[in-house]
Amino acid sequence: MNMYNVAVVGALGAVGREMTSILAERKFPVRTMKLLDIEAYEGQESLFNGTSVRVQTARAGAFTDVDIALFSAGAEASLSLAPIAVKEGAIVIDNSSAWRMDPQIPLVIPEVNPQALKTHKGLIANPNCSTIQMLVALKPIHDRYTIKRIVVSTYQAVSGSGQKAIEELHEQVKKYLDGEKISSRVYPHQIAFNALPHIDVFLENGYTKEEMKMVHETHKMLDPAIKVSATTVRIPVIRSHSEAINIETEKPFEVSEVVELLQQAPGVQVIDDVRSNAYPLALNAAGKDEVFVGRIRRDSSVDNGLNLWVVSDNLRKGAALNAVQIAETLVQQQLVHIPAN
Ligand SMILES: NC(=O)c1ccc[n+]([C@@H]2O[C@H](COP(=O)([O-])OP(=O)(O)OC[C@H]3O[C@@H](n4cnc5c(N)ncnc54)[C@H](OP(=O)(O)O)[C@@H]3O)[C@@H](O)[C@H]2O)c1
């Protein structure tokens, strides 16, 4: 079996740490592991597969001996460093939003559009967390019944904003309970005991960038003909995003057929027994790999309407796991090389 020199950029962040542990857990064929982060963290130690690894600075020159680099250090770092890493010979799988909508760069969910990897030129983009779980659940339904329209509302965990947001929620909960004054650094308002209809920046059209990512990424990966309307909301949950998804399809369906389809879909687990209060929950999805789907029911207010509740761990399938699955697919399809031009 071929072994690969792997680097994780942003290795000490929420997603970076998850990437390192998932690579070990899934026994990715790692020959050497390089942990890269900002200069201030140089020399810190972090664990990979039970062994302590010294963190190095992510900079030009760091990728000359790397085959696959998993980037998770934010869009700015990806914009400047990812092309350098590719030039130095590494295939980059990038978790940030920097390259997702570039028509030359494949945006991939292995359960949805693995074929897009065939045309990669060294840089591959990992989609936004809220889009990944939505499309893993909707792909089999679209293939069978052709989705015309999606209306989605998200309930997103604070870990989606990184390690500092997790710390902010912990601090605010403690201060709230101790009756102390609460201040916010990561979010524009208190997140503890609150719900913020505001993820990423507001755009000219009144939507947030997070909402428009769900629109554009669905068009790029699933079908540009699908109409998508999204409202994204941050809630005080540590881990796992939940989504209320309403769809309309071209072709008629039976709800029981949809349930069966989802039961067989790769990466999906159906939890839907309301008589015993069984439905997907953020707390139960945390640390798991699957996209959990429940509350599957007809929307009788339109023709061929369906409602779903979809929950998945944003740090795993929404980020680190999807990136590692892309790397696994590259290995399986013998695509771990950068084409000459
Ligand atoms: N969290 C999620 O659920 C999720 C899901 C999908 C995609 N993503 C994307 O993944 C990326 C990382 O997210 P995260 O949640 O892991 O954030 P995070 O916890 O803030 O971690 C980012 C890490 O990268 C470091 N970093 C910053 N600039 C760097 C640079 N130029 N070179 C090397 N390292 C640098 C950060 O250092 P400092 O701490 O000092 O800044 C931090 O250690 C973001 O682009 C995010 O949009 C996140």
The ligand as a Tripos MOL2 file, in Angstrom:
@<TRIPOS>MOLECULE
LIG
   48    52     1     0     0
SMALL
NO_CHARGES

@<TRIPOS>ATOM
      1 N1        -15.7040   24.7720   12.5960 N.am      1 LIG1
      2 C1        -16.4410   24.2360   11.6420 C.2       1 LIG1
      3 O1        -17.4920   23.5890   11.8770 O.2       1 LIG1
      4 C2        -16.0560   24.4010   10.2110 C.ar      1 LIG1
      5 C3        -16.7840   23.7320    9.2470 C.ar      1 LIG1
      6 C4        -16.4270   23.8660    7.9200 C.ar      1 LIG1
      7 C5        -15.3720   24.6720    7.5810 C.ar      1 LIG1
      8 N2        -14.6770   25.3280    8.5480 N.ar      1 LIG1
      9 C6        -13.5640   26.1850    8.1300 C.3       1 LIG1
     10 O2        -12.3430   25.6350    8.6130 O.3       1 LIG1
     11 C7        -11.4290   26.6820    8.9090 C.3       1 LIG1
     12 C8        -10.9370   26.5380   10.3420 C.3       1 LIG1
     13 O3        -12.0290   26.5520   11.2190 O.3       1 LIG1
     14 P1        -11.9050   26.2100   12.7560 P.3       1 LIG1
     15 O4        -13.2990   26.1670   13.2300 O.co2     1 LIG1
     16 O5        -11.0210   25.0500   13.0110 O.co2     1 LIG1
     17 O6        -11.1870   27.5590   13.3060 O.3       1 LIG1
     18 P2        -10.2140   27.7390   14.5540 P.3       1 LIG1
     19 O7        -10.6230   26.8800   15.6910 O.co2     1 LIG1
     20 O8        -10.1150   29.2080   14.7730 O.co2     1 LIG1
     21 O9         -8.8100   27.1710   14.0360 O.3       1 LIG1
     22 C9         -8.0230   27.7600   13.0230 C.3       1 LIG1
     23 C10        -6.5440   27.5070   13.3510 C.3       1 LIG1
     24 O10        -5.7200   28.0200   12.2970 O.3       1 LIG1
     25 C11        -4.7840   28.9350   12.8590 C.3       1 LIG1
     26 N3         -4.3810   29.8980   11.8320 N.ar      1 LIG1
     27 C12        -4.8530   31.1410   11.5980 C.ar      1 LIG1
     28 N4         -4.1800   31.7080   10.5590 N.ar      1 LIG1
     29 C13        -3.2540   30.8150   10.1560 C.ar      1 LIG1
     30 C14        -2.2410   30.8230    9.1610 C.ar      1 LIG1
     31 N5         -2.0440   31.8610    8.3670 N.pl3     1 LIG1
     32 N6         -1.4740   29.7120    9.0210 N.ar      1 LIG1
     33 C15        -1.6380   28.6510    9.8170 C.ar      1 LIG1
     34 N7         -2.5820   28.5840   10.7890 N.ar      1 LIG1
     35 C16        -3.3690   29.6480   10.9760 C.ar      1 LIG1
     36 C17        -5.5030   29.5250   14.0340 C.3       1 LIG1
     37 O11        -4.6510   30.2000   14.9090 O.3       1 LIG1
     38 P3         -5.3530   31.2890   15.9390 P.3       1 LIG1
     39 O12        -6.1820   30.4950   16.8680 O.co2     1 LIG1
     40 O13        -4.2510   31.9850   16.6230 O.co2     1 LIG1
     41 O14        -6.1500   32.2040   15.0850 O.co2     1 LIG1
     42 C18        -6.1150   28.2570   14.6270 C.3       1 LIG1
     43 O15        -5.1790   27.4810   15.3380 O.3       1 LIG1
     44 C19       -12.1790   27.9790    8.6050 C.3       1 LIG1
     45 O16       -11.8690   28.4010    7.2930 O.3       1 LIG1
     46 C20       -13.6180   27.5710    8.7120 C.3       1 LIG1
     47 O17       -14.4590   28.4110    7.9350 O.3       1 LIG1
     48 C21       -14.9830   25.2100    9.8530 C.ar      1 LIG1
@<TRIPOS>BOND
     1     1     2 1
     2     2     3 2
     3     2     4 1
     4     4     5 ar
     5     4    48 ar
     6     5     6 ar
     7     6     7 ar
     8     7     8 ar
     9     8     9 1
    10     8    48 ar
    11     9    10 1
    12     9    46 1
    13    10    11 1
    14    11    12 1
    15    11    44 1
    16    12    13 1
    17    13    14 1
    18    14    15 2
    19    14    16 1
    20    14    17 1
    21    17    18 1
    22    18    19 2
    23    18    20 1
    24    18    21 1
    25    21    22 1
    26    22    23 1
    27    23    24 1
    28    23    42 1
    29    24    25 1
    30    25    26 1
    31    25    36 1
    32    26    27 ar
    33    26    35 ar
    34    27    28 ar
    35    28    29 ar
    36    29    30 ar
    37    29    35 ar
    38    30    31 1
    39    30    32 ar
    40    32    33 ar
    41    33    34 ar
    42    34    35 ar
    43    36    37 1
    44    36    42 1
    45    37    38 1
    46    38    39 2
    47    38    40 1
    48    38    41 1
    49    42    43 1
    50    44    45 1
    51    44    46 1
    52    46    47 1
@<TRIPOS>SUBSTRUCTURE
     1 LIG1         1 GROUP 0 **** ****
